[in-house]
Protein backbone atom coordinates (compact mmCIF):
# COMPACT_ATOMS: atom_id res chain seq x y z
CA UNK A 1 0.00 0.00 0.00
CA UNK A 2 1.44 3.35 -0.90
CA UNK A 3 1.61 6.42 1.31
CA UNK A 4 -1.29 8.14 -0.51
CA UNK A 5 -3.64 5.18 0.14
CA UNK A 6 -2.60 5.02 3.82
CA UNK A 7 -3.37 8.73 4.28
CA UNK A 8 -6.65 8.37 2.44
CA UNK A 9 -7.63 5.33 4.54
CA UNK A 10 -6.70 7.14 7.75
CA UNK A 11 -8.78 10.20 6.79
CA UNK A 12 -11.73 7.97 5.93
CA UNK A 13 -11.60 6.37 9.38
CA UNK A 14 -11.37 9.76 11.11
CA UNK A 15 -14.29 11.21 9.12
CA UNK A 16 -16.32 8.03 9.67
CA UNK A 17 -15.76 8.25 13.44
CA UNK A 18 -16.74 11.92 13.51
CA UNK A 19 -19.86 11.23 11.44
CA UNK A 20 -20.92 8.37 13.73
CA UNK A 21 -20.33 10.47 16.86
CA UNK A 22 -22.29 13.35 15.34
CA UNK A 23 -25.20 11.03 14.52
CA UNK A 24 -25.26 9.76 18.13
CA UNK A 25 -25.18 13.31 19.48
CA UNK A 26 -28.09 14.35 17.24
CA UNK A 27 -30.08 11.26 18.28
CA UNK A 28 -29.53 12.08 21.95
CA UNK A 29 -30.49 15.73 21.41
CA UNK A 30 -33.75 14.70 19.70
CA UNK A 31 -34.78 11.76 21.86
CA UNK A 32 -32.93 12.28 25.16
CA UNK A 33 -31.02 9.78 27.18
CA UNK A 34 -32.44 6.42 28.27
CA UNK A 35 -34.54 6.62 31.44
CA UNK A 36 -35.09 4.01 34.10
CA UNK A 37 -38.84 3.86 33.48
CA UNK A 38 -40.80 2.54 36.42
CA UNK A 39 -38.09 3.38 38.96
CA UNK A 40 -39.00 7.04 39.54
CA UNK A 41 -41.64 8.28 41.93
CA UNK A 42 -43.65 11.47 41.42
CA UNK A 43 -44.34 13.35 44.64
CA UNK A 44 -46.80 16.23 44.45
CA UNK A 45 -48.62 18.21 47.05
CA UNK A 46 -49.80 21.45 48.51
CA UNK A 47 -48.49 23.30 51.56
CA UNK A 48 -50.89 25.44 53.60
CA UNK A 49 -50.83 27.41 56.80
CA UNK A 50 -52.31 25.42 59.70
CA UNK A 51 -53.74 28.61 61.18
CA UNK A 52 -55.30 30.30 58.14
CA UNK A 53 -55.62 27.39 55.70
CA UNK A 54 -54.11 29.55 52.97
CA UNK A 55 -51.43 28.21 50.56
CA UNK A 56 -47.83 29.17 51.31
CA UNK A 57 -45.51 30.34 48.54
CA UNK A 58 -41.73 29.81 48.69
CA UNK A 59 -41.48 26.75 50.94
CA UNK A 60 -38.46 24.59 50.08
CA UNK A 61 -39.46 20.94 49.72
CA UNK A 62 -36.41 18.68 49.81
CA UNK A 63 -35.61 15.01 50.03
CA UNK A 64 -33.32 14.13 52.94
CA UNK A 65 -29.90 12.74 51.99
CA UNK A 66 -30.49 13.86 48.43
CA UNK A 67 -29.78 16.98 46.42
CA UNK A 68 -33.31 17.15 45.00
CA UNK A 69 -35.63 19.96 45.99
CA UNK A 70 -38.48 22.08 44.75
CA UNK A 71 -40.28 25.22 45.90
CA UNK A 72 -43.97 25.79 46.39
CA UNK A 73 -45.64 28.19 43.96
CA UNK A 74 -48.21 30.90 44.75
CA UNK A 75 -50.86 28.17 45.14
CA UNK A 76 -48.65 26.32 47.64
CA UNK A 77 -48.18 23.45 45.17
CA UNK A 78 -44.97 21.53 44.48
CA UNK A 79 -43.86 18.49 42.51
CA UNK A 80 -40.65 16.54 42.14
CA UNK A 81 -39.41 13.16 40.99
CA UNK A 82 -37.18 10.92 43.05
CA UNK A 83 -35.83 7.41 43.01
CA UNK A 84 -38.21 4.87 44.51
CA UNK A 85 -36.80 3.60 47.82
CA UNK A 86 -38.26 1.96 50.93
CA UNK A 87 -38.41 5.19 52.96
CA UNK A 88 -38.35 8.80 51.83
CA UNK A 89 -38.03 11.74 54.22
CA UNK A 90 -39.33 15.06 52.92
CA UNK A 91 -38.45 18.34 54.59
CA UNK A 92 -40.62 21.43 54.35
CA UNK A 93 -38.64 24.54 55.23
CA UNK A 94 -39.55 28.23 55.16
CA UNK A 95 -36.54 29.91 53.59
CA UNK A 96 -37.96 33.34 52.76
CA UNK A 97 -38.17 34.25 56.45
CA UNK A 98 -40.86 36.89 56.98
CA UNK A 99 -42.17 37.33 53.42
CA UNK A 100 -45.16 34.99 53.94
CA UNK A 101 -44.90 34.68 57.70
CA UNK A 102 -42.49 32.47 59.61
CA UNK A 103 -43.23 28.74 59.62
CA UNK A 104 -41.67 25.91 61.62
CA UNK A 105 -39.73 23.31 59.61
CA UNK A 106 -41.53 20.00 59.23
CA UNK A 107 -40.24 16.56 58.21
CA UNK A 108 -42.51 13.87 56.80
CA UNK A 109 -41.55 10.20 56.42
CA UNK A 110 -43.13 8.34 53.49
CA UNK A 111 -43.43 4.55 53.73
CA UNK A 112 -45.63 1.96 52.04
CA UNK A 113 -46.62 4.19 49.18
CA UNK A 114 -47.99 3.64 45.75
CA UNK A 115 -47.23 5.99 42.95
CA UNK A 116 -47.87 8.84 42.39
CA UNK A 117 -48.12 10.53 45.81
CA UNK A 118 -50.14 13.66 46.63
CA UNK A 119 -49.58 15.25 50.03
CA UNK A 120 -51.55 17.90 51.91
CA UNK A 121 -49.09 19.51 54.32
CA UNK A 122 -49.94 22.03 57.02
CA UNK A 123 -47.19 24.13 58.55
CA UNK A 124 -47.45 25.83 61.92
CA UNK A 125 -46.59 29.51 62.18
CA UNK A 126 -43.86 30.44 64.62
N, C-alpha and C positions, 0 to 999 in steps of 0.2 A: 504494500500500500504506500502510495507516495505521500509527501508532506501535505499537499493540497487536499487530498481525500481525508486525511487525519484531521485537519483543521475543520473541514466541512462537516465531518461526522461529529466532532466535538461541539461545534456550533448548533447542529441539529439537536443534540442531546440537551444542551443548555436551553434553547428556545422551547423544546418540548416540555422540559421541567417547569419553566416559567409559565407556559400556557396551561399546564395541568394545575399548578398552584393557583393561577388566576381563576380558573374555572371553579375550583373548590371554594375560593374566597367569595365569588359571586353567588354560588349556591348557598353558602352560609348567610350572606347578607340578605338574600331573598327569603329563605326558609328558616333561618335561625339555627341554633344548635340543638342537638337532641335533648329532650327533657325526660326526666324520670317520672313519666305519667303514672298516676296512682299513688305516688309516694309523698305528694305535697298536700297540705291541709290548709284550707281557707278559713281564716278566723275573721269574723265581722262582728260589729256591735255598735252600741250607742252608749255614751257616757253622759249621765245627768247629775245634777245637784240633788242630793238627798233631801235638802231643805226645801228648795223651790220646785224641783221636778223639771227644771229647764235644762236643755242641752248645754254642754260645756265645750267651748272651742279651745284648741291649743293644748290638749292633754297628750303627753307622750305615752304611747302604748308600746311597750317593749317586751321582748321575750328574754327571760333570764338566761344567762350563759350563752348568749347569742348576740350578734351584732344587728339583728333585724329590729326595726321599729317603724312606727307610723304615728301620725298626729291626728287628733280628731278635727273635723271640719266645723263650720258654723252650726251644723245640725247635731254636733256631738258624735258623728259617725266616723268609724275607722274600719280599715280592712288591711289584712296582710296575709301572706302565704308563709308557711314554715314547713319544715320537715316533720313528718308524722313520727312521733315517739310515744313512749308509754305515758310520760307525764310532761306537761308544759306549764311553766309558771309565767304568767303575764303580769307585768307591772304597769300601773296607771299612775303617772306622776305629773303634777302641775308644775310646769317649767316656766310659765310666763309671770309667775309671782302674783301681783295684784291686779293684772289686767281684767280677769274674769272672776276675781275673788281668789282666796287662798284655800286650796283643798289638800287634805291629808292624803299622802301616798297610800295606794292599796295594791296588794298582791293577790292574785287569783290563781289557784292550782287547777288545771284541767286534767281529768282522768276519765277513763271509760267514755270516750266520745266517739261520735260518728261524724262523718263529714257532710257538709260544711257546718261550722259552729257559728251561732249568733248569740252574743252576750248582751244583756242589759246590765250596765254597771252604774251604781250610785256611789258618788264620792261625798264624803262629809266635809263641810267647810270648817276651817280652823278657827 
